[in-house]
Each structure stands twice: as C-alpha cells, then as structure tokens.
Amino acid sequence: MQFFLDSAKLDEIEYAIKRWKIDGVTTNPRHLMAAGQRTEDFAKKVNNLIKGTNLTVSIEIDPHIKDAKSMVKEAKRLASFGPNFVIKIPATEEGYEALYLLSQEGIKVNMTLVFTIVQALQAARLGAFYISPFVGWREEKGESDADFIAKLVKAIKNYGFSSKILISAVRSAKHFAEAALAGADIVTAGFEIYKKAFENPYTQIGLEIFANAWNKIYCEGVGSCDSFSGS
C-alpha cells in the first residue's frame, strides 16, 4: 500500500517526503486556502520537491467549471505544469465525459468526490488513473456501512480495471487498517493524522516498562544513569 499526504503546505510535504518517504500528494481547494496558495503557485513550488521522482501530485480543477469541454481545457492547462501532476475531476456526468476525453489523450485523472460503488465503477470503466472515495465524509454524514471500502475495492478488482483505489478523507488509524485489509492501493491523509497514526500510547507504555527494567540492570548502585551506557 502507498501512503499519500493530503496537504498543500510545502513544509509538511517536504517533511513527509524526507522523514516518512511518502509516495505522493493530494490537494484540493480547501487545502490550498489553508496554505495561502493559488494552484499555479503551489504547482510551481511543489514541482521543485518532486521533480525527478515518481511521486504524483493530484491538483483539482476549478470547482465552478460545470461542462466537460471546459473541464478538459482546464485539466490540460494544469497537466502542463509537469509529468507528475494528476488532475482531479469531480464524479459528475460532465466529469465522466471529461475523464473519458482526457484518458484518450493520456492525461492522468483522479476521479474525486466518489461516494458510491457505481460512481467508482463508471470512473474505472472510463479510464481513471486514481479513484478517490471519501470515506471520512461519508461517516460524518451518517453513512455507517463498515464494509464500504472492501465492497468498493472488490467491485473494481472483480473486472481487472487498471484504476488505483485512493482512499481519501482518512480520519483515523481505523481507516488505514480497513483500507489495507480491503486491498486498497493507496490512502491519503492529513499531516496530523499521520503523526497520530504512527504513534500509539501502548508503545510509550512499553518503553517506560523496558526503561525501568534497563535502569535496574545498569543504573542501580552506580549513582547515576544520565547517559546511555552498556557497560
């Protein structure tokens, strides 16, 4: 499974690439707003971090664009920023038409705002590079289908589609586990979600237990145990 960072903050992206060896980046207008970035400026700056790598960056078209022809035009403009960019198109009827036209020209599309299996299947049929089901948003709106990820992944893989399932709006370590067990290709989550997911209070409890045991072995009777010493 690949881990993507869901952010437009360059310091977070740089940290995640260097420390966590993150596999890619996803953004949306809300992330750009939080980072104080316009799409064009962000693309130029993030390109300096990912140029020469296989990392992809998903950037979204203007959500005000409603017709397929204009979506295609905007997607081509964004794709021209560099080969690492994947263009996010919404899962609407016009969006599907734009997806089909773009995939015919070899432009990679991330079909975003997917909330049902049917939406995902249509995106896969028409050549989406990534399909992004928003699992956190579903739960926040009261959708309680615990098997949604597993069902969606099974539906896509039943037919051998080449699209990669990119589990989005991940809110907790539980979503990571569900995605991994279902066989999803990728998860994308925010910086703080990763920070919390990579740590666990039981790990800290275990370290304290082991540290106390270590002190009894090496520190009792020597008066000080301020620095590490194995002798």
TAUR-V366896 format. One record per backbone hydrogen bond with DSSP energy under -1.0 kcal/mol. CO is the residue of the C=O (numbers start at 1). NH is the residue of the N-H. If there is no record, write none. Layout:
co=[CO | CO]
nh=[NH | NH]
//
This chain:
co=[2 | 3 | 4 | 5 | 5 | 9 | 10 | 11 | 12 | 13 | 14 | 15 | 16 | 24 | 25 | 26 | 28 | 29 | 30 | 31 | 32 | 38 | 39 | 40 | 41 | 42 | 43 | 46 | 46 | 47 | 50 | 56 | 57 | 58 | 59 | 62 | 67 | 68 | 69 | 70 | 71 | 72 | 73 | 74 | 75 | 76 | 78 | 79 | 82 | 84 | 86 | 87 | 88 | 89 | 90 | 92 | 93 | 94 | 95 | 96 | 97 | 98 | 99 | 100 | 102 | 103 | 108 | 109 | 109 | 110 | 111 | 112 | 114 | 116 | 117 | 118 | 119 | 120 | 121 | 122 | 123 | 124 | 129 | 130 | 131 | 132 | 133 | 133 | 134 | 135 | 136 | 137 | 138 | 139 | 144 | 145 | 147 | 148 | 149 | 150 | 151 | 152 | 153 | 154 | 156 | 164 | 165 | 167 | 168 | 172 | 173 | 174 | 175 | 176 | 177 | 178 | 179 | 185 | 186 | 187 | 188 | 189 | 190 | 191 | 192 | 193 | 194 | 200 | 200 | 201 | 202 | 203 | 204 | 205 | 206 | 207 | 208 | 209 | 210 | 211 | 212 | 213 | 214 | 215 | 215 | 219]
nh=[187 | 23 | 189 | 7 | 26 | 13 | 14 | 15 | 16 | 17 | 18 | 19 | 22 | 5 | 58 | 7 | 32 | 33 | 34 | 35 | 37 | 42 | 43 | 44 | 45 | 46 | 47 | 49 | 50 | 51 | 53 | 25 | 86 | 27 | 88 | 65 | 71 | 72 | 73 | 74 | 75 | 76 | 77 | 78 | 79 | 80 | 81 | 82 | 85 | 57 | 59 | 110 | 61 | 112 | 92 | 96 | 97 | 98 | 99 | 100 | 101 | 102 | 103 | 104 | 107 | 106 | 87 | 129 | 130 | 89 | 132 | 91 | 134 | 120 | 121 | 122 | 123 | 124 | 125 | 126 | 128 | 127 | 164 | 111 | 166 | 114 | 135 | 168 | 138 | 139 | 140 | 141 | 143 | 142 | 146 | 148 | 151 | 152 | 153 | 154 | 155 | 156 | 157 | 158 | 161 | 131 | 186 | 188 | 135 | 176 | 177 | 178 | 179 | 180 | 181 | 182 | 184 | 2 | 167 | 4 | 170 | 6 | 194 | 195 | 196 | 197 | 198 | 203 | 204 | 205 | 206 | 207 | 208 | 209 | 210 | 211 | 212 | 213 | 214 | 215 | 216 | 217 | 218 | 219 | 220 | 222]
//
